[in-house]
Amino acid sequence: MRLVHFICVSIAALLLIPSVQGAIPATENFIVVAPDEMLAAEVLKEAELLLLDEPLVNLDYKLREQLREELKTIFAQGKSIVVYATTEPVEALMLGGNTVVIDEGRLLQSGPTIEVYHNPASVRVSQVFSDPPMNMIDGLVADGQAHLGQSISVPLRGHLAQLAPGRYRFAVRASHLTLASKSADDMAFEGTIELSEISGSETFIHVSHSGTSWVVQEEGVYSIGINKHTRVFINPRNIFAFNEAGNLVAAPNHGPARLAAQQRR
């Protein structure tokens, strides 16, 4: 079974986008499954083309997680082409296949799901295909360092070593920020906790630093008071860099940015 995800678009809207219509094979044997319809294995096996429009959106957390695993198994066993529209990046990552990122009717990037995740072609893709959206901060490269904002400086090592002097927009995923050091080369900055929220088995801590709000995603459930002073740790290995036009120029563990084959700007 071939699986294609369309991030942040419904099937109804998807079918109206000319740039996408050619990617969907013509067939009279297709099924559209709306969010409020039951997903049965028998239904999924009947069609040559299966259109799933956010099928898990109205389910509670536990059932949603269970069905994600079941869908993954069903898709692997079937022979249909599946177009799966979702606003949840985690669903695309769990199910694999290929991903097409669409925003406001524009096709931004497409390719293997893991490739799009590791190499978002632009600032907008990085925001759409990350939950929560990546932490973003303007900065510059000078004197052998990357200066993030006014007070955070990191050495130009690894994938950042290729960056020429100039202005950039730097980004890091919430899951790559921590409140405790995990590595000897972690860098720390000071901040004040503005908000702490629990989602499932994770805690999201919003920290203010020099006028910039950062979101830290910690595994586990914690009760953290607001207005408390804290330290946030960031590792240079996890920093993305975008140029002034918003295009990816350096990605963690991947050296020079590899853009997807299909891109529209």
C-alpha positions in Angstrom: 0.0 0.0 0.0 1.3 3.4 -1.0 0.7 6.1 1.7 0.7 9.8 1.0 0.1 12.4 3.8 -1.2 15.8 3.1 -0.4 18.0 6.1 -2.8 20.8 7.1 -5.5 20.4 4.5 -8.8 18.6 4.3 -9.6 16.1 1.5 -12.3 18.5 0.2 -9.8 21.4 -0.1 -7.2 19.0 -1.4 -9.2 18.0 -4.4 -9.6 21.7 -5.5 -5.8 22.4 -5.7 -4.6 22.1 -9.3 -1.0 21.3 -8.3 -2.3 18.3 -6.3 -4.9 16.9 -8.6 -2.2 15.4 -10.9 -0.7 13.6 -8.0 -3.9 11.6 -7.3 -4.4 8.7 -9.7 -7.7 8.6 -11.7 -9.9 5.7 -10.7 -13.5 5.0 -10.3 -12.9 2.7 -7.3 -12.2 5.1 -4.4 -13.6 5.7 -0.9 -13.6 8.9 1.1 -13.7 8.3 4.9 -15.0 11.3 6.9 -13.9 11.9 10.6 -17.2 10.7 11.9 -17.3 7.3 10.0 -16.1 4.0 11.5 -12.7 2.8 10.2 -13.1 -0.9 9.5 -10.3 -3.1 8.1 -12.8 -4.4 5.5 -13.5 -0.9 4.2 -9.8 0.0 3.9 -9.2 -3.1 1.7 -11.9 -2.4 -0.8 -10.6 0.6 -2.7 -7.8 1.2 -5.1 -7.6 4.8 -3.8 -8.6 5.5 -0.2 -9.1 9.2 0.9 -8.9 9.6 4.7 -9.9 13.1 5.9 -8.6 13.5 9.5 -10.1 10.1 10.5 -8.9 10.3 14.2 -9.7 14.0 14.9 -12.8 13.4 17.1 -11.4 10.5 19.1 -10.1 10.7 22.7 -6.4 10.4 23.3 -6.2 6.8 24.2 -8.4 5.5 21.3 -6.5 7.8 18.9 -3.2 6.3 19.9 -4.6 2.8 19.6 -6.0 3.3 16.1 -2.8 5.0 14.9 -1.0 1.7 15.5 -3.8 -0.3 13.9 -3.9 1.9 10.8 -0.2 1.5 10.4 -0.5 -2.3 10.4 -3.5 -2.2 8.0 -1.7 0.2 5.6 1.3 -2.1 5.5 -0.8 -5.1 4.5 -3.0 -3.5 1.9 -2.5 -2.7 -1.8 -4.4 0.6 -2.0 -3.1 4.1 -2.5 -3.9 6.0 0.7 -4.2 9.8 0.8 -4.3 10.8 4.5 -5.1 14.4 5.3 -4.1 15.5 8.8 -3.0 18.6 10.8 -1.0 16.4 13.1 2.7 15.9 12.2 2.9 13.0 14.7 0.4 11.0 12.6 2.5 11.4 9.4 5.7 10.4 11.3 4.1 7.3 12.9 2.6 6.1 9.6 5.6 6.8 7.3 5.2 6.9 3.6 5.5 10.2 1.7 4.3 13.7 2.9 3.0 16.7 1.0 3.0 19.9 3.1 0.3 22.4 2.0 -0.4 25.8 3.5 -3.1 28.2 2.4 -3.5 26.2 -0.9 0.2 26.3 -1.7 2.3 23.1 -2.0 5.4 23.9 0.1 7.3 20.6 0.0 7.0 16.9 -0.7 9.1 13.8 -0.2 9.6 10.9 2.2 8.1 11.8 5.5 11.3 11.5 7.5 13.2 13.6 5.0 10.7 16.4 5.2 10.8 16.3 9.0 14.6 16.4 9.1 15.0 18.9 6.3 12.1 21.3 6.3 12.7 23.4 3.1 11.6 26.7 4.6 10.6 28.4 7.9 7.0 27.9 7.1 7.4 24.1 6.6 9.3 23.9 9.9 6.4 25.6 11.6 3.7 23.5 10.0 5.5 20.1 10.3 6.5 20.5 14.0 4.1 20.2 17.0 4.6 22.6 18.8 6.1 24.8 16.1 9.8 25.2 16.2 11.3 27.9 18.4 12.5 30.7 16.2 15.0 33.5 16.8 16.8 36.0 14.5 20.5 36.1 14.8 23.8 36.4 12.9 27.0 34.6 12.3 30.2 36.5 13.1 33.6 36.0 14.7 33.3 32.2 14.4 30.0 32.0 16.4 26.3 31.9 15.8 24.7 34.6 17.9 21.0 33.8 18.6 19.3 37.0 19.6 21.2 39.4 21.9 22.6 37.0 24.5 22.9 33.4 23.2 26.1 32.5 21.4 27.1 29.0 20.2 30.3 27.8 18.4 30.1 27.0 14.7 30.7 23.3 14.8 29.3 20.3 12.9 26.6 21.3 10.4 26.8 25.0 11.5 30.5 25.2 10.4 29.4 25.8 6.8 27.5 29.0 7.6 29.0 32.2 6.1 29.0 35.5 8.1 25.6 37.1 7.8 22.1 37.2 9.2 20.0 34.1 9.7 16.9 32.8 11.4 17.7 30.0 13.8 15.3 27.3 15.0 15.2 24.5 17.5 12.4 22.0 18.3 10.8 22.1 21.7 11.8 18.5 22.3 15.5 19.5 21.9 15.4 22.1 24.8 15.7 20.9 28.3 15.7 22.3 31.9 18.6 20.1 32.8 21.9 19.6 31.0 22.1 16.3 29.1 25.5 16.7 27.4 28.8 18.3 28.1 28.5 20.6 25.1 25.0 21.9 26.1 24.7 25.7 26.3 22.5 27.4 28.9 20.5 30.6 29.0 18.4 32.1 31.7 14.7 32.7 31.6 11.4 33.1 33.5 8.6 30.5 33.3 5.4 32.0 31.9 3.3 28.9 31.6 3.4 25.2 32.2 0.9 22.9 30.5 0.4 19.1 30.5 -0.5 17.2 27.4 -0.8 13.4 27.6 2.5 12.2 29.1 4.4 15.4 28.3 4.8 18.8 29.9 5.3 22.0 27.9 7.1 24.8 29.6 6.9 28.4 28.2 10.0 30.4 29.1 10.7 34.1 28.4 14.2 35.2 27.7 15.2 38.7 26.5 11.8 39.3 25.0 11.6 36.0 23.2 9.3 33.1 24.2 10.7 29.6 24.1 8.7 26.3 24.5 10.5 23.4 26.2 9.0 20.0 25.8 9.8 17.6 28.6 8.9 13.9 28.8 6.8 13.2 31.9 4.1 15.1 33.9 5.4 17.9 36.1 3.9 20.6 38.2 6.0 23.7 37.6 5.1 27.1 39.0 5.0 30.2 36.8 7.2 33.3 37.3 10.0 31.1 38.5 13.6 31.7 37.3 15.0 28.7 35.3 17.9 27.7 33.0 17.2 26.3 29.6 19.8 24.1 27.9 20.3 24.0 24.1 22.8 21.9 22.2 24.3 23.4 19.0 23.9 20.0 17.3 20.1 20.5 17.3 19.9 24.0 15.7 18.5 24.6 12.3 19.5 27.7 10.2 17.4 29.5 7.6 18.7 32.3 5.4 17.0 35.7 5.2 14.7 34.5 2.5 13.5 31.8 4.9 15.1 28.8 3.1 16.9 26.0 5.0 20.7 26.2 4.8 21.8 23.9 7.6 20.0 21.1 9.4 21.1 18.9 12.4 23.0 15.7 11.5 22.4 16.2 7.8 25.1 18.7 6.8 24.1 21.0 3.9 20.3 21.3 3.5 18.8 18.8 1.1 15.6 20.2 -0.3 12.8 18.0 -1.5 12.4 17.4 -5.2 9.1 19.3 -5.4 8.9 22.8 -4.0 6.8 25.8 -4.6 7.7 29.2 -3.3 
